[in-house]
Amino acid sequence: MRLLLDANVWYPAKPELQAAGHDVMAVEDIQPSMPDPEVLHLANAEGRILITLDKDFGRLAVKHKLPHRGIIQMRRIPARAQARTVIEMLMLYADRLTLGAIVTVTGSRKRIRPPEPR
């Protein structure tokens, strides 16, 4: 899968996700202070699922209807468990994410917002 890690995601998750076979870009490598709308635009333009700890992306995608290629939002996930959590969410929900779903993970709870009709 093609992924974009937001600047707030634990940076060592990047090589873990690459080792699992994913094509991973990190905002940290491009411009760490990139505003959220630009991050979402970059992910969409690059055809990447956005991985973030920031709940504002859900608001941008839903309320403001900014286009995206899927979002995984993690809340209260320890840094060292972030890559493992992303891999699990991709295994479970890749088909929905690639259509633009938003998956929110809080501990063991998962919430899936279906993709908006295109």
C-alpha positions as CSV (number, residue, x, y, z in Angstrom):
1,M,0.0,0.0,0.0
2,R,1.1,3.6,-0.6
3,L,1.2,5.5,2.7
4,L,1.9,9.0,4.0
5,L,2.9,9.3,7.6
6,D,1.9,12.6,9.2
7,A,4.6,14.4,11.2
8,N,3.1,13.3,14.5
9,V,3.5,9.6,13.8
10,W,6.5,7.9,15.4
11,Y,9.2,8.2,12.8
12,P,10.7,4.7,13.4
13,A,7.4,3.3,12.2
14,K,8.4,4.2,8.6
15,P,11.1,1.5,8.2
16,E,8.9,-1.0,10.0
17,L,6.1,-0.3,7.4
18,Q,8.6,-0.4,4.6
19,A,9.9,-3.8,5.8
20,A,6.3,-5.0,5.7
21,G,6.3,-4.1,1.9
22,H,4.6,-0.7,2.0
23,D,5.6,2.3,-0.1
24,V,5.9,4.9,2.7
25,M,6.5,8.7,2.6
26,A,6.8,10.8,5.7
27,V,5.8,14.4,6.1
28,E,8.8,14.6,8.5
29,D,11.1,14.1,5.4
30,I,9.3,16.8,3.3
31,Q,8.2,19.6,5.6
32,P,7.5,18.8,9.2
33,S,5.5,22.0,9.7
34,M,3.2,21.4,6.7
35,P,-0.4,22.5,7.4
36,D,-3.0,19.8,7.7
37,P,-4.9,20.7,4.5
38,E,-1.6,20.5,2.5
39,V,-0.8,17.1,4.1
40,L,-4.2,15.8,3.1
41,H,-3.8,17.2,-0.4
42,L,-0.3,15.6,-0.8
43,A,-1.6,12.2,0.3
44,N,-4.5,12.5,-2.2
45,A,-2.3,13.7,-5.0
46,E,0.2,10.9,-4.4
47,G,-2.5,8.2,-4.0
48,R,-1.5,7.5,-0.4
49,I,-3.5,6.5,2.7
50,L,-2.8,9.1,5.4
51,I,-1.6,7.8,8.7
52,T,-2.0,10.2,11.6
53,L,-2.6,10.8,15.3
54,D,-4.5,14.0,14.6
55,K,-8.3,13.9,14.6
56,D,-8.5,17.2,12.6
57,F,-8.1,15.2,9.4
58,G,-11.4,13.5,9.8
59,R,-13.0,17.0,10.1
60,L,-11.2,18.2,7.0
61,A,-12.3,15.1,5.1
62,V,-15.9,15.0,6.3
63,K,-17.0,18.5,7.2
64,H,-14.9,20.4,4.6
65,K,-15.1,17.5,2.1
66,L,-11.4,17.6,1.2
67,P,-10.6,14.7,-1.1
68,H,-8.5,11.9,0.3
69,R,-7.5,8.3,-0.4
70,G,-8.3,6.9,3.0
71,I,-7.2,7.9,6.5
72,I,-6.1,5.9,9.5
73,Q,-6.4,7.9,12.7
74,M,-4.7,6.4,15.8
75,R,-5.6,7.6,19.3
76,R,-3.8,6.6,22.4
77,I,-1.6,4.1,20.5
78,P,1.9,3.8,22.1
79,A,4.6,4.9,19.7
80,R,6.2,1.5,19.4
81,A,2.8,-0.1,18.5
82,Q,2.0,2.4,15.8
83,A,3.5,0.5,12.8
84,R,2.0,-2.8,14.1
85,T,-1.4,-1.1,14.4
86,V,-1.2,0.3,10.9
87,I,-0.3,-3.1,9.5
88,E,-3.3,-4.7,11.3
89,M,-5.7,-2.0,10.0
90,L,-4.4,-2.4,6.4
91,M,-4.9,-6.2,6.7
92,L,-8.5,-5.7,8.0
93,Y,-9.7,-2.7,6.0
94,A,-7.5,-2.2,2.9
95,D,-10.4,-2.5,0.5
96,R,-12.4,0.1,2.3
97,L,-9.4,2.4,2.9
98,T,-8.5,2.5,-0.8
99,L,-12.0,3.6,-1.5
100,G,-11.7,6.5,1.0
101,A,-12.8,5.2,4.3
102,I,-11.6,6.7,7.6
103,V,-10.5,4.2,10.2
104,T,-10.2,5.4,13.7
105,V,-8.3,3.2,16.2
106,T,-8.5,3.8,19.9
107,G,-6.8,1.0,21.9
108,S,-8.7,-2.1,20.9
109,R,-11.7,-0.2,19.5
110,K,-12.1,0.5,15.8
111,R,-14.5,2.8,14.1
112,I,-14.9,2.8,10.3
113,R,-16.5,5.7,8.5
114,P,-17.4,4.4,5.0
115,P,-16.1,6.2,2.0
116,E,-18.1,9.1,0.6
117,P,-19.8,8.5,-2.7
118,R,-17.6,9.8,-5.5
